Amino acid sequence: MKLNIVPASRGIQWVKLGMKTFFRQPLALAGLFFLFLAVMSILSMVPLLGNVLALVLLPGATLGLMAATAEASKGNFPMPSILISAFRAGRQQLRAMLTLGALYALAFLLVLGCSALIDGGQFAKLYLIGGTMTAEMLQEGDFQMAMLVSMGLYVPLSLMFWHAPALVHWQGLPPVKSLFFSMVACLRNFWAFTLYSVVWMGVFLLMGLVISIIAALTGSAEVMGAVLYPAAMLMAAMFFTSIYFTFVDNFDTTPGETP
């Protein structure tokens, strides 16, 4: 396994490859993404424990979407069972993936704990227990600061876990070691990931603008409401599809080869 340093322009290529691969198997990849969301949503309905369990399973579920992308890129139709591929690769890898998930859940809860020190736990309770984010909350300075701190702390957390599930599953790295290599890969390819993020933000904004223009031309707010959410979900599915290509480009390795 070798870390590749790629030019910034590769960030655009990752977005293109994600979209291109998605349209090779749109029904399969969209269906798997919606199934992924459904499972996470059902778990989150259980107060507190459900959200924690969803956090523990999230790295493994994300790996399942990456495995589905790998199959689609080869022209194969990914079956629903591929979503749990991270949890049926043997006892040792199952233990490693669950350990990685537990580390993710712990780190995420620590981020929420830091936000609770600012706003008394309003933002943390909103995520863990549920509720409605009111206009009054958004106008409170402490609540705004808690959200900003959470977002700021989540950035390094996401870098550590970006490649970690793939490194654990396909390369057999220990969970802690995978976090280190994931962070190093993201930082060494900082400009590629920056451009990748900017392009995806631009794509989402452009999609919203186009739908807003269509709604304005038709004079129907219902059109925007009916189209915006499904379109956003499809774009999110494409985004998750593109994650696979960031991994295979950053590491000079073939997914599935023996480390």
C-alpha positions in Angstrom: 0.0 0.0 0.0 1.4 3.3 -1.1 0.1 6.8 -0.6 -0.3 8.8 -3.8 0.0 12.6 -4.0 -2.4 13.7 -6.6 -2.8 17.1 -8.3 -5.7 19.4 -7.3 -7.5 18.7 -10.6 -8.1 15.1 -9.5 -10.8 16.6 -7.2 -12.9 17.4 -10.2 -12.2 14.0 -11.7 -13.6 12.3 -8.5 -16.8 14.2 -8.9 -17.1 13.2 -12.6 -16.3 9.6 -11.9 -18.9 9.5 -9.2 -21.6 10.8 -11.5 -20.5 8.6 -14.4 -20.5 5.5 -12.3 -23.9 6.3 -10.7 -25.5 6.6 -14.2 -24.1 3.2 -15.1 -26.4 1.6 -12.4 -28.7 4.4 -11.3 -31.5 2.2 -10.0 -29.2 0.0 -8.0 -27.0 2.7 -6.5 -30.0 5.0 -5.7 -31.9 2.1 -4.2 -28.9 1.1 -2.0 -28.5 4.7 -0.9 -32.1 5.0 0.1 -31.9 1.7 1.9 -28.9 3.0 3.7 -30.8 6.1 4.7 -33.8 4.1 5.8 -31.8 1.9 8.1 -30.1 4.8 9.7 -33.4 6.7 10.0 -35.1 3.7 11.7 -32.3 3.3 14.2 -32.4 7.0 15.0 -36.0 6.8 15.9 -35.0 5.0 19.1 -34.0 7.8 21.5 -30.4 8.0 22.4 -29.4 4.4 22.0 -30.6 4.3 18.4 -28.5 7.3 17.4 -25.5 5.8 19.1 -26.0 2.4 17.3 -26.4 4.3 14.0 -23.1 6.0 14.6 -21.4 2.7 15.3 -22.7 1.1 12.1 -22.1 4.2 9.9 -18.5 3.4 8.9 -19.4 -0.2 7.9 -22.5 1.0 6.0 -20.5 3.6 4.2 -18.0 0.8 3.2 -21.0 -1.1 1.8 -21.8 1.9 -0.5 -18.2 2.0 -1.6 -18.2 -1.7 -2.4 -21.4 -1.2 -4.4 -19.6 1.5 -6.4 -16.7 -0.8 -7.0 -19.1 -3.4 -8.5 -20.9 -0.8 -10.6 -17.6 0.5 -11.9 -16.9 -3.0 -13.3 -20.3 -3.0 -15.0 -21.9 -5.3 -12.4 -25.3 -4.9 -10.7 -24.7 -4.5 -7.0 -27.1 -6.5 -4.9 -28.6 -5.3 -1.6 -26.5 -7.7 0.4 -23.4 -5.8 -0.6 -24.4 -3.1 2.0 -23.4 -5.5 4.8 -20.2 -6.7 3.2 -18.2 -5.0 5.9 -19.9 -7.2 8.5 -19.6 -10.6 6.8 -15.9 -10.5 5.9 -14.8 -12.7 8.8 -14.7 -12.4 12.5 -11.5 -10.5 12.7 -12.6 -7.8 10.2 -16.0 -7.7 11.8 -14.4 -6.9 15.2 -12.2 -4.3 13.6 -15.1 -2.6 11.8 -17.2 -2.5 14.9 -14.2 -1.1 16.8 -13.9 1.6 14.2 -17.6 2.3 14.5 -17.3 2.5 18.3 -14.4 5.0 17.9 -16.5 7.1 15.5 -19.4 7.1 17.9 -17.2 8.1 20.8 -15.5 10.9 18.9 -18.8 12.2 17.6 -20.3 12.2 21.1 -17.2 14.1 22.3 -17.9 16.7 19.6 -21.5 17.0 20.9 -20.1 17.2 24.5 -17.9 20.1 23.5 -21.0 21.9 22.0 -22.9 21.3 25.2 -20.3 23.3 27.2 -21.4 26.3 25.1 -25.2 26.1 24.9 -26.0 23.9 27.8 -26.7 20.9 25.6 -29.4 22.2 23.4 -27.7 21.2 20.1 -26.6 17.8 21.5 -30.1 17.0 22.8 -31.6 18.0 19.4 -29.4 15.3 17.7 -29.5 12.6 20.4 -33.1 12.8 21.6 -34.8 14.6 18.7 -37.0 17.6 18.4 -37.6 20.6 16.3 -35.1 23.3 15.5 -37.1 26.5 16.1 -36.4 30.0 14.8 -35.8 31.1 18.4 -33.0 28.5 18.8 -31.3 29.7 15.6 -31.3 33.3 16.9 -29.6 32.4 20.2 -25.9 33.2 20.2 -24.9 30.2 22.3 -26.8 27.8 20.0 -25.2 29.3 16.9 -21.7 29.1 18.5 -22.4 25.5 19.5 -23.3 24.6 15.9 -20.1 26.3 14.6 -17.9 24.6 17.1 -19.5 21.2 16.2 -18.9 21.8 12.5 -15.3 22.9 13.2 -14.5 19.8 15.3 -16.3 17.5 12.8 -13.9 18.5 10.0 -10.8 16.7 11.4 -13.1 13.8 12.6 -14.3 13.3 9.0 -10.8 13.4 7.7 -9.7 10.6 10.1 -12.7 8.4 9.1 -12.8 9.3 5.4 -10.6 6.4 4.2 -10.6 4.4 7.4 -13.5 1.9 6.6 -11.9 1.0 3.3 -8.4 0.6 4.8 -9.8 -1.7 7.5 -11.9 -3.8 5.1 -9.8 -4.0 2.0 -6.3 -3.6 3.5 -6.8 -5.2 6.9 -5.3 -2.3 8.8 -6.0 -2.0 12.5 -8.7 0.7 13.3 -6.3 3.2 14.9 -3.7 2.8 12.2 -6.4 3.3 9.5 -7.4 6.6 11.1 -3.8 7.8 11.0 -3.3 6.9 7.3 -6.7 8.4 6.4 -5.8 11.7 8.0 -2.4 11.8 6.3 -3.9 11.0 2.9 -6.4 13.8 3.2 -3.9 16.3 4.4 -1.3 15.4 1.8 -3.9 15.8 -0.9 -5.5 18.9 0.7 -6.0 20.8 -2.5 -7.6 17.9 -4.4 -10.0 17.4 -1.5 -10.7 21.1 -1.3 -11.5 21.3 -5.0 -13.6 18.2 -4.6 -15.7 19.8 -1.8 -16.1 23.1 -3.7 -17.2 21.4 -6.8 -19.8 19.3 -5.0 -21.1 22.4 -3.2 -21.4 24.1 -6.5 -23.3 21.1 -8.0 -25.8 21.2 -5.1 -26.2 24.9 -5.3 -26.7 24.8 -9.1 -29.3 22.0 -8.7 -31.2 24.2 -6.2 -31.0 27.2 -8.5 -32.3 25.3 -11.5 -35.3 23.9 -9.5 -36.0 27.4 -8.1 -36.0 28.9 -11.6 -38.4 26.1 -12.9 -40.7 26.7 -9.9 -40.7 30.4 -10.6 -41.4 30.0 -14.3 -44.3 27.6 -13.6 -45.6 29.8 -10.7 -46.0 26.8 -8.5 -44.2 26.4 -5.1 -45.5 22.8 -5.1 -43.2 22.0 -8.0 -40.1 23.0 -5.9 -41.3 21.0 -2.9 -42.0 17.9 -5.0 -38.7 18.0 -6.9 -36.1 19.4 -4.5 -36.0 16.7 -2.0 -35.8 13.7 -4.4 -33.2 15.6 -6.5 -31.1 16.3 -3.4 -31.2 12.7 -2.4 -30.1 11.6 -5.9 -27.2 14.1 -5.7 -26.3 12.8 -2.3 -26.2 9.2 -3.7 -23.8 10.4 -6.4 -21.7 12.1 -3.8 -21.4 8.8 -1.8 -20.6 7.0 -5.1 -17.7 9.4 -5.7 -16.1 8.6 -2.3 -14.8 5.3 -3.6 -12.7 7.1 -6.2 -11.0 9.3 -3.7 -9.8 6.1 -2.0 -8.5 4.2 -5.1 -6.7 7.4 -6.2 -5.1 8.2 -2.8 -3.7 4.7 -2.3 -1.7 2.7 -4.8 -3.5 -0.5 -4.1 -6.3 -2.7 -5.5 -9.3 -3.0 -3.2 -9.5 -6.6 -1.9 -5.8 -7.4 -2.3 -4.0 -9.0 0.6 -2.2 -6.4 2.6 
